[in-house]
Structure formats: structure tokens, C-alpha cells
Amino acid sequence: MIRKSILLAAFLTALPALAAEPTIAVVGLVHSHVWGHLNKMIQGKPARLIGVAETAPDLIAEAQKRGVPADIISPDWKKMIDEKKPAIVWAFVENNRHLEIVEYCAPRKIHVMFEKPLASTYKDALAIKSLAAKHGIYILCNYQMAWWPSNVAAKEVADSGQLGDVWRIRGIVGHGGPGGPTGLNKHFFNWLTDPVKNGAGALVDFGCYNALWSLMYLGRPTSVYAQVNHLRPDEFPKVEDNATIVLHYPKGVAVLEGSWDLPRSFQDLEIFGRKGSVYLTGQKVELRTGRTPAQEVPLKPLPPAEAEPIAYMLHCIETQTAPKGMTSIDLNAQVVEIIEAAKQSVKSGRAVKLR
């Protein structure tokens, strides 16, 4: 009987940490992507919001306007974490603050989510990766295309062999720019156009999407070449507003364009093999083989646990499986490595070889 009790206790101890109601806290509101996710958290879908940390009065007022209770808002993010003890922290802060969030959360066994990219420097990315491994927490780096059925469908087509061996990709990501330093957007604009807080300008903001796609389809490149333009210096005096990155592979190439100077929004990828190509957007996937007309690939809904970031993080915690694919820490550390090499290439005017 005693042995059975011991075994039962051991079994219960080994259960996932989220057997009770899952909780989440938000650190920072300066990244404007927060407004697209906050409502679900307020509704407790799929985790209950128990804390928000911010000091800017206008951002706090906006959060309250959207339904965040005043009594869960704190000016001190560390104190909030210690008092609320959330299972997950989702940080909507400047890129160069990602490491300090993990430094505080990791020893407390709190899992962390970030908006892309993983960090502003490769050194920080490696430190985040090391802390996560040391303390046994999960880091999820959120990209909106990770939750697109079209993104999954395009990868399935490429993996099926219909295109032949994938050897070339072309990505174009961007829009007309991050707006201006007015209203609520001033907080986002001010750090996004800061070369230290963001890591660069359009090169980081949109280059990271493209670098991630390239890693997914072609793997780690052998060298990185980049060129940037400063077309609107009056609006963006400190950073570039257009960037082109070329990644070289032994048997392939990736041509990646990221821009704040486009006439409309793009988040498009074209994947080439010798037999065919796939064109991907957020809404559809078009397949071309040989000289045949484009055929639209049917899209399937993603499973609920893989259809949005919080649900996926909860699934990872419950199954004790680290985030995979586009949101994984390994792939996203390599994204930052590519972006850092691109910045070095811009300075030197030469391709940078990766070790």
C-alpha cells in the first residue's frame, strides 16, 4: 500500500505544470502587435491574463479601455512577476530587452514568448538559448505566418517532391513603413527606428521573416551578402528603410527583400525547384509545374493547438515538448545570426562567410 502511495505521488508530481488553469502575464505594451492579441488574453482564451506591466500612461489607458482591469496593471514588471507567478510571460518590449526578460523569468521557471525577432544581437540570442536550456523553460518566438494554413501547405508541397529539390527562394516582406511618432504609435515607432533597440531598421524588421523562411527551406547558408537603401532619411534618420539580403548555399540561393517603402503590404514567398514552383501569401498557395497554369493548393484548417501562439505554447508545456519549426529557439537564433552577418556585410560591402 505504501509503495502504491509513493508511485501515485511520483506520478502526480510528474504531471505537466498546467494541470490547473493556465495563466499569462504581459510585460510591456510598446510593441504594437500586443493590441492584436490582448483581447483573447482578457477573455481568458486560452490562458487567463493575470498581469500587465507598463509605465506609459497612454498605453495603460488604452489597455484599460480594451478591458484590462486596473488592479492587474503594474509599473514594475519584476514585482508583477513575483507577485502573480504566471506560467507564461509574453513580452511586448524592445528587441534589445529580450535577454533581460529571460534572465529574470528563466530561474523562476516561467516560459517566455516574444514577438520576432528573438533578439537584437546574435550574442543576446545565444544567451537566451543558453538560459532556456539551463533552466528548462521554453521560448517561443512569434511570427504571424507560423499560424497560416497557407504556410503549412506550401511546406508540405515542397517536402512532397513535386517541385524537385528546392534550390532557390525569393521572399518579399514589407509595407509603406511603420507610420510616425504620433499617438499610441509613437512608442512603437521610436524604438523600431532606433538601431540599438531594434537592431537596425527594415533589415531587422522584415529581414527576419525572410531569413526564417530561408532556413526552413534551404537551411543555414554558407555566406550572407546585404545591401540597404536610405530612401527617406527625413522620416528615418537613424536606420535604413529598404534592405536586400542574398544568402548563398552550395547548391542554392535565397534573394530576400524587406522594405518600408512599398506601395502596399507584402508577405510573399516563392519557392523554386527544377520541376516547379510555389507562390505563397497569407491567403493562398499557387503551384506551378512545368509550363502548366497555376493551380491553387487546397488549404486545411490547422489543429487548435497549432493555430495560434498561446494555444501552441500551452500545448508545448503540457506535452513537455519545446516549440518547433518557425517558432523554435534554435531556428530563431540562426535568424539573428543571419541578420547580424547582413549588418556586417552592409558595413564592409562584402559577403560574410558563416563559420
Secondary structure, 3 states (H helix, E strand, C coil): CHHHHHHHHHHHHCCCCCCCCCEEEEECCCCHHHHHCHHHHHCCCCCEEEEEECCCHHHHHHHHHCCCCHHHEECCHHHHHHHHCCCEEEECCCHHHHHHHHHHHHHHCCEEEEECCCCCCHHHHHHHHHHHHHHCCCEEEECHHHHCHHHHHHHHHHHHCCCCCCCEEEEEEECCCCCCCCCCHHHHHHHHCCCCCCCCCHHHHCHHHHHHHHHHHHCCCCEEEEEEECCCCCCCCCCCCEEEEEEEECCEEEEEEEECCCCCCEEEEEEECCCEEEEECCCCEEEEECCCCCEECCCCCCCHHHCCHHHHHHHHHHHCCCCCHHHCHHHHHHHHHHHHHHHHHHHHCCCEECC
